[in-house]
């Protein structure tokens, strides 16, 4: 037995012997994690900090936590066993595997945050774990990077000691150095609830993205989560997760829509720029308008996400408004520009088609001939409305309204120019 082999050694000699056989040390709030050779095999061992190991109240709470964890069927739970050794040294034996703290991963490879799927998976799994714990009335309270283990090379988080099992007098010592990630009410009173875990998760996300660009949909969620006033936060991790999912989905759709509209309008501008014009006046006006369109939409450096990454303070974090004022302004500008291009191009086509309908020759024709010819031209008019509306990225309802206004106006103008006022019966 390991203990028998160490008999006769003093505490300093025992530590030296352990250090020689230990590899890959990781600093956790509760102590030091390392791989240590035991009976010819490497095992994950956590040496509990001496000040905590000497605290009988803390050790009793740790035993309660161990009993709970051993019965918990949760993939994000790191199961452990308490192993007591002579001379007041307390060690925990962990599950087999190779683990690193999230803190070390972020320090050694910051680019991992930008790796596809890493942050989405990490965030979702932490929230799922918190929701499961809350079903049992258990709270983690400290989602610090140093208090989260990941299997090497994966985004799968592992949690170990749950804060709500420890007495208020022991929490300050346990979370020494990690206070930033603990809710104010927990630090002040030693008590908290689901809102306290919401705060800690928000602080974790804020820390991860402190040197990078936080996703637009996440900014407002984090701001609400880390409110000093617990009542201003999300009432549960589930509510936080749902709002994050909703905002990310809407923001992604918004970016895709704006990118599609910008590309469509640019193509429309270029198409009509190379289309010959039949009237000199229209040609001059079109060239001038095209120059403006290309200046507005032809910027090769245009980045929809960058243009819409406004100050999150301008967003309503309560969920009533899902876009910032800057996003709303950009949407309105694109809508107005799209409508302007549609009206100009449709008016030219409508003028050409209606000129055939309201001509002295056609109005003087027989009724049957007039009706047949007019029906064909109206179908052509509808076809142009559908085609130009689709190119401008406008809804059928809106193009119908704009087209109707243009047709009514042109019809009145052309009726005034006719010399023959009716068709032949």
ZASE-997096 format. One line per 5 residues: number of its first residue (from 0); their letters; for each residue x, y, z of C-alpha. Coordinates in nm, 3 decimals, m for minus. Layout:
% residues N
NUM> A> X:Y:Z ~ ... .
***
This chain:
% residues 425
0> XXXXX> 0.000:0.000:0.000 ~ 0.108:0.356:m0.074 ~ 0.064:0.463:0.287 ~ 0.276:0.174:0.414 ~ 0.560:0.266:0.178 .
5> XXXXX> 0.559:0.619:0.313 ~ 0.576:0.518:0.678 ~ 0.881:0.648:0.847 ~ 0.898:0.960:0.627 ~ 0.830:1.305:0.756 .
10> XXXXX> 0.577:1.531:0.576 ~ 0.846:1.716:0.374 ~ 0.996:1.388:0.252 ~ 0.652:1.263:0.150 ~ 0.591:1.576:m0.057 .
15> XXXXX> 0.931:1.546:m0.226 ~ 0.859:1.185:m0.314 ~ 0.521:1.281:m0.456 ~ 0.671:1.565:m0.663 ~ 0.925:1.331:m0.823 .
20> XXXXX> 0.653:1.097:m0.950 ~ 0.406:1.375:m1.050 ~ 0.361:1.530:m1.396 ~ 0.141:1.799:m1.554 ~ 0.043:2.003:m1.250 .
25> XXXXX> m0.272:2.220:m1.272 ~ m0.375:2.481:m1.017 ~ m0.740:2.458:m0.907 ~ m0.919:2.669:m0.642 ~ m0.928:2.364:m0.411 .
30> XXXXX> m0.565:2.261:m0.468 ~ m0.321:2.117:m0.722 ~ m0.411:1.857:m0.984 ~ m0.134:1.633:m1.114 ~ m0.079:1.291:m1.261 .
35> XXXXX> 0.097:1.073:m1.013 ~ 0.230:0.722:m1.047 ~ 0.054:0.491:m0.804 ~ 0.128:0.118:m0.806 ~ 0.282:0.148:m1.150 .
40> XXXXX> m0.013:0.343:m1.301 ~ m0.060:0.716:m1.354 ~ m0.366:0.854:m1.179 ~ m0.522:1.200:m1.146 ~ m0.465:1.328:m0.794 .
45> XXXXX> m0.570:1.661:m0.640 ~ m0.376:1.765:m0.333 ~ m0.614:1.985:m0.134 ~ m0.469:2.314:m0.013 ~ m0.331:2.279:0.337 .
50> XXXXX> m0.543:2.558:0.483 ~ m0.856:2.383:0.356 ~ m0.742:2.035:0.457 ~ m0.684:2.160:0.812 ~ m1.043:2.290:0.827 .
55> XXXXX> m1.269:2.019:0.971 ~ m1.583:2.203:0.860 ~ m1.457:2.218:0.501 ~ m1.364:1.848:0.501 ~ m1.712:1.752:0.625 .
60> XXXXX> m1.872:1.956:0.343 ~ m1.634:1.797:0.092 ~ m1.755:1.452:0.200 ~ m2.117:1.557:0.144 ~ m2.022:1.683:m0.201 .
65> XXXXX> m1.850:1.352:m0.279 ~ m2.159:1.150:m0.179 ~ m2.380:1.365:m0.401 ~ m2.142:1.354:m0.699 ~ m2.105:0.974:m0.679 .
70> XXXXX> m2.481:0.938:m0.738 ~ m2.503:1.208:m1.007 ~ m2.535:1.075:m1.361 ~ m2.401:1.376:m1.550 ~ m2.136:1.366:m1.822 .
75> XXXXX> m2.001:1.706:m1.711 ~ m1.943:1.585:m1.354 ~ m1.589:1.497:m1.246 ~ m1.631:1.216:m0.992 ~ m1.375:1.190:m0.713 .
80> XXXXX> m1.288:1.001:m0.397 ~ m1.136:1.145:m0.082 ~ m0.806:0.981:0.011 ~ m0.670:1.083:0.352 ~ m0.301:1.040:0.430 .
85> XXXXX> m0.098:1.084:0.742 ~ 0.017:1.419:0.875 ~ m0.301:1.606:0.769 ~ m0.252:1.567:0.392 ~ m0.584:1.536:0.204 .
90> XXXXX> m0.593:1.409:m0.154 ~ m0.871:1.344:m0.404 ~ m0.855:1.066:m0.661 ~ m1.021:1.167:m0.993 ~ m1.151:0.976:m1.293 .
95> XXXXX> m0.901:0.836:m1.543 ~ m0.814:1.063:m1.834 ~ m0.598:1.356:m1.932 ~ m0.738:1.691:m1.818 ~ m0.640:2.057:m1.835 .
100> XXXXX> m0.800:2.360:m1.681 ~ m0.982:2.596:m1.915 ~ m0.754:2.868:m1.777 ~ m0.443:2.691:m1.908 ~ m0.600:2.622:m2.246 .
105> XXXXX> m0.695:2.988:m2.292 ~ m0.348:3.097:m2.185 ~ m0.153:2.859:m2.409 ~ m0.384:2.864:m2.712 ~ m0.609:3.175:m2.719 .
110> XXXXX> m0.711:3.094:m3.078 ~ m0.917:2.802:m2.947 ~ m1.201:3.050:m2.888 ~ m1.227:3.108:m3.263 ~ m1.218:2.736:m3.345 .
115> XXXXX> m1.540:2.632:m3.514 ~ m1.792:2.494:m3.268 ~ m1.566:2.519:m2.960 ~ m1.741:2.805:m2.780 ~ m2.090:2.694:m2.880 .
120> XXXXX> m2.027:2.346:m2.744 ~ m1.855:2.468:m2.428 ~ m2.128:2.723:m2.350 ~ m2.415:2.483:m2.417 ~ m2.264:2.205:m2.207 .
125> XXXXX> m2.194:2.433:m1.911 ~ m2.551:2.562:m1.922 ~ m2.690:2.209:m1.952 ~ m2.485:2.102:m1.650 ~ m2.604:2.400:m1.445 .
130> XXXXX> m2.968:2.330:m1.533 ~ m2.929:1.967:m1.420 ~ m2.769:2.067:m1.089 ~ m3.044:2.322:m1.026 ~ m3.304:2.047:m1.051 .
135> XXXXX> m3.150:1.906:m0.731 ~ m3.119:2.245:m0.566 ~ m2.739:2.235:m0.607 ~ m2.537:2.533:m0.735 ~ m2.181:2.554:m0.866 .
140> XXXXX> m2.132:2.927:m0.790 ~ m1.783:2.957:m0.942 ~ m1.746:2.899:m1.317 ~ m1.392:3.036:m1.312 ~ m1.161:2.907:m1.591 .
145> XXXXX> m0.940:2.755:m1.320 ~ m1.243:2.570:m1.179 ~ m1.339:2.401:m1.507 ~ m1.153:2.098:m1.642 ~ m1.155:1.989:m2.006 .
150> XXXXX> m1.053:1.653:m2.147 ~ m0.740:1.727:m2.349 ~ m0.816:1.820:m2.710 ~ m1.193:1.854:m2.655 ~ m1.449:2.118:m2.561 .
155> XXXXX> m1.617:1.892:m2.302 ~ m1.617:2.067:m1.959 ~ m1.592:1.881:m1.628 ~ m1.707:2.030:m1.295 ~ m1.595:1.907:m0.955 .
160> XXXXX> m1.678:2.081:m0.625 ~ m2.022:2.244:m0.592 ~ m2.017:2.566:m0.392 ~ m2.359:2.527:m0.235 ~ m2.237:2.229:m0.025 .
165> XXXXX> m1.988:2.444:0.166 ~ m2.061:2.665:0.464 ~ m2.058:3.043:0.419 ~ m1.752:3.073:0.642 ~ m1.554:2.838:0.415 .
170> XXXXX> m1.649:2.987:0.076 ~ m1.419:3.290:0.102 ~ m1.121:3.060:0.152 ~ m1.227:2.815:m0.122 ~ m1.269:3.085:m0.386 .
175> XXXXX> m0.964:3.288:m0.288 ~ m0.824:3.434:m0.610 ~ m1.142:3.357:m0.809 ~ m1.375:3.610:m0.646 ~ m1.436:3.786:m0.980 .
180> XXXXX> m1.643:3.490:m1.099 ~ m1.858:3.460:m0.785 ~ m2.183:3.654:m0.748 ~ m2.174:3.945:m0.496 ~ m2.449:3.795:m0.279 .
185> XXXXX> m2.255:3.468:m0.243 ~ m1.939:3.650:m0.135 ~ m2.132:3.871:0.107 ~ m2.370:3.620:0.265 ~ m2.251:3.275:0.159 .
190> XXXXX> m2.592:3.206:0.005 ~ m2.726:3.224:m0.349 ~ m2.952:3.058:m0.605 ~ m2.984:3.001:m0.979 ~ m2.929:3.372:m1.046 .
195> XXXXX> m2.588:3.337:m0.881 ~ m2.486:3.075:m1.138 ~ m2.623:3.300:m1.414 ~ m2.385:3.570:m1.290 ~ m2.087:3.333:m1.280 .
200> XXXXX> m2.153:3.202:m1.631 ~ m2.183:3.558:m1.760 ~ m1.850:3.652:m1.601 ~ m1.687:3.346:m1.757 ~ m1.805:3.444:m2.107 .
205> XXXXX> m1.693:3.802:m2.044 ~ m1.348:3.677:m1.943 ~ m1.311:3.447:m2.243 ~ m1.387:3.728:m2.488 ~ m1.197:4.005:m2.310 .
210> XXXXX> m0.931:4.008:m2.585 ~ m1.159:3.925:m2.876 ~ m1.489:4.013:m3.038 ~ m1.783:3.872:m2.848 ~ m2.063:3.754:m3.081 .
215> XXXXX> m2.327:4.023:m3.126 ~ m2.609:3.801:m2.999 ~ m2.415:3.728:m2.680 ~ m2.334:4.085:m2.573 ~ m2.678:4.183:m2.445 .
220> XXXXX> m2.720:3.843:m2.275 ~ m2.391:3.874:m2.086 ~ m2.466:4.232:m1.985 ~ m2.793:4.125:m1.824 ~ m2.638:3.814:m1.665 .
225> XXXXX> m2.361:4.002:m1.482 ~ m2.583:4.268:m1.328 ~ m2.486:4.347:m0.968 ~ m2.855:4.338:m0.877 ~ m2.958:3.973:m0.878 .
230> XXXXX> m3.321:4.065:m0.960 ~ m3.207:4.228:m1.285 ~ m3.048:3.902:m1.405 ~ m3.216:3.608:m1.573 ~ m3.424:3.411:m1.327 .
235> XXXXX> m3.269:3.084:m1.442 ~ m2.989:2.947:m1.659 ~ m3.257:2.804:m1.887 ~ m3.398:3.154:m1.950 ~ m3.045:3.278:m2.021 .
240> XXXXX> m2.979:2.992:m2.264 ~ m3.309:3.046:m2.448 ~ m3.246:3.418:m2.491 ~ m2.892:3.354:m2.617 ~ m3.018:3.101:m2.868 .
245> XXXXX> m3.290:3.339:m2.989 ~ m3.056:3.634:m3.027 ~ m2.789:3.431:m3.206 ~ m3.047:3.294:m3.448 ~ m3.193:3.636:m3.527 .
250> XXXXX> m2.853:3.800:m3.559 ~ m2.733:3.530:m3.798 ~ m3.047:3.569:m4.010 ~ m3.001:3.946:m4.008 ~ m2.644:3.924:m4.133 .
255> XXXXX> m2.736:3.678:m4.406 ~ m3.027:3.897:m4.516 ~ m2.820:4.214:m4.528 ~ m2.541:4.041:m4.716 ~ m2.794:3.906:m4.968 .
260> XXXXX> m2.960:4.247:m5.010 ~ m2.626:4.424:m5.054 ~ m2.513:4.171:m5.315 ~ m2.846:4.182:m5.497 ~ m2.857:4.559:m5.513 .
265> XXXXX> m2.498:4.576:m5.632 ~ m2.579:4.331:m5.911 ~ m2.888:4.535:m6.006 ~ m2.681:4.854:m6.021 ~ m2.414:4.690:m6.237 .
270> XXXXX> m2.675:4.534:m6.464 ~ m2.851:4.860:m6.541 ~ m2.519:5.039:m6.568 ~ m2.441:4.830:m6.877 ~ m2.796:4.832:m7.018 .
275> XXXXX> m2.842:5.074:m7.316 ~ m3.095:5.351:m7.255 ~ m3.345:5.470:m7.520 ~ m3.409:5.821:m7.395 ~ m3.137:6.075:m7.348 .
280> XXXXX> m3.288:6.232:m7.037 ~ m3.338:5.893:m6.872 ~ m2.984:5.796:m6.964 ~ m2.836:6.097:m6.788 ~ m3.050:6.046:m6.478 .
285> XXXXX> m2.970:5.675:m6.467 ~ m2.597:5.734:m6.490 ~ m2.610:5.981:m6.205 ~ m2.822:5.747:m5.996 ~ m2.596:5.452:m6.072 .
290> XXXXX> m2.292:5.644:m5.956 ~ m2.467:5.705:m5.626 ~ m2.577:5.341:m5.603 ~ m2.225:5.211:m5.666 ~ m2.081:5.453:m5.414 .
295> XXXXX> m2.337:5.334:m5.159 ~ m2.326:4.960:m5.223 ~ m2.002:4.903:m5.414 ~ m1.759:4.933:m5.125 ~ m1.544:4.620:m5.143 .
300> XXXXX> m1.458:4.662:m4.777 ~ m1.820:4.650:m4.665 ~ m1.861:4.405:m4.374 ~ m2.224:4.359:m4.265 ~ m2.128:4.222:m3.921 .
305> XXXXX> m1.877:4.501:m3.860 ~ m2.130:4.762:m3.970 ~ m2.389:4.619:m3.731 ~ m2.165:4.557:m3.429 ~ m2.283:4.869:m3.254 .
310> XXXXX> m2.259:4.954:m2.891 ~ m2.451:4.688:m2.698 ~ m2.560:4.957:m2.455 ~ m2.802:5.079:m2.720 ~ m2.985:4.746:m2.717 .
315> XXXXX> m3.277:4.664:m2.495 ~ m3.146:4.377:m2.287 ~ m3.490:4.299:m2.149 ~ m3.580:4.132:m2.477 ~ m3.836:4.383:m2.605 .
320> XXXXX> m3.604:4.499:m2.883 ~ m3.372:4.243:m3.037 ~ m3.171:4.489:m3.251 ~ m2.959:4.786:m3.166 ~ m3.050:5.133:m3.291 .
325> XXXXX> m2.759:5.114:m3.532 ~ m2.887:4.785:m3.676 ~ m3.237:4.933:m3.715 ~ m3.093:5.239:m3.891 ~ m2.894:5.025:m4.135 .
330> XXXXX> m3.198:4.810:m4.211 ~ m3.411:5.118:m4.283 ~ m3.142:5.259:m4.512 ~ m3.117:4.937:m4.711 ~ m3.495:4.909:m4.737 .
335> XXXXX> m3.525:5.267:m4.864 ~ m3.248:5.215:m5.119 ~ m3.399:4.891:m5.242 ~ m3.738:5.058:m5.288 ~ m3.579:5.353:m5.469 .
340> XXXXX> m3.407:5.126:m5.721 ~ m3.721:4.919:m5.772 ~ m3.939:5.226:m5.832 ~ m3.700:5.373:m6.087 ~ m3.658:5.054:m6.288 .
345> XXXXX> m4.024:4.952:m6.268 ~ m4.142:5.299:m6.372 ~ m3.934:5.279:m6.689 ~ m4.077:4.936:m6.775 ~ m4.432:5.039:m6.680 .
350> XXXXX> m4.406:5.352:m6.895 ~ m4.300:5.142:m7.193 ~ m4.581:4.892:m7.148 ~ m4.858:5.143:m7.067 ~ m4.760:5.350:m7.368 .
355> XXXXX> m4.871:5.059:m7.583 ~ m5.203:5.036:m7.399 ~ m5.292:5.406:m7.397 ~ m5.213:5.493:m7.758 ~ m5.449:5.662:m8.004 .
360> XXXXX> m5.425:5.361:m8.237 ~ m5.509:5.102:m7.968 ~ m5.789:5.313:m7.813 ~ m5.942:5.344:m8.158 ~ m5.942:4.969:m8.220 .
365> XXXXX> m6.235:4.733:m8.183 ~ m6.327:4.632:m7.827 ~ m6.232:4.263:m7.872 ~ m5.892:4.352:m8.013 ~ m5.832:4.615:m7.744 .
370> XXXXX> m5.917:4.376:m7.457 ~ m5.700:4.093:m7.592 ~ m5.401:4.317:m7.648 ~ m5.436:4.494:m7.312 ~ m5.452:4.163:m7.122 .
375> XXXXX> m5.123:4.052:m7.273 ~ m4.955:4.380:m7.180 ~ m5.088:4.364:m6.824 ~ m4.938:4.017:m6.784 ~ m4.607:4.158:m6.904 .
380> XXXXX> m4.640:4.437:m6.647 ~ m4.694:4.186:m6.362 ~ m4.399:3.981:m6.481 ~ m4.174:4.290:m6.465 ~ m4.303:4.372:m6.117 .
385> XXXXX> m4.219:4.022:m5.989 ~ m3.879:4.013:m6.158 ~ m3.759:4.358:m6.044 ~ m3.900:4.308:m5.693 ~ m3.708:3.984:m5.653 .
390> XXXXX> m3.385:4.146:m5.777 ~ m3.426:4.428:m5.526 ~ m3.492:4.186:m5.240 ~ m3.838:4.329:m5.159 ~ m4.144:4.137:m5.042 .
395> XXXXX> m4.429:4.076:m5.293 ~ m4.662:4.282:m5.072 ~ m4.434:4.586:m5.079 ~ m4.360:4.562:m5.452 ~ m4.734:4.535:m5.515 .
400> XXXXX> m4.798:4.859:m5.324 ~ m4.519:5.048:m5.501 ~ m4.615:4.913:m5.844 ~ m4.981:5.007:m5.794 ~ m4.887:5.367:m5.708 .
405> XXXXX> m4.667:5.396:m6.018 ~ m4.927:5.240:m6.252 ~ m5.207:5.467:m6.125 ~ m4.994:5.777:m6.169 ~ m4.874:5.683:m6.520 .
410> XXXXX> m5.224:5.582:m6.627 ~ m5.365:5.925:m6.534 ~ m5.082:6.100:m6.715 ~ m5.126:5.898:m7.034 ~ m5.504:5.933:m7.041 .
415> XXXXX> m5.461:6.311:m7.050 ~ m5.251:6.288:m7.368 ~ m5.502:6.081:m7.568 ~ m5.694:6.246:m7.858 ~ m5.925:5.946:m7.905 .
420> XXXXX> m6.127:5.895:m7.590 ~ m6.281:5.552:m7.647 ~ m6.268:5.221:m7.826 ~ m6.492:5.113:m8.112 ~ m6.789:4.894:m8.025 .
***
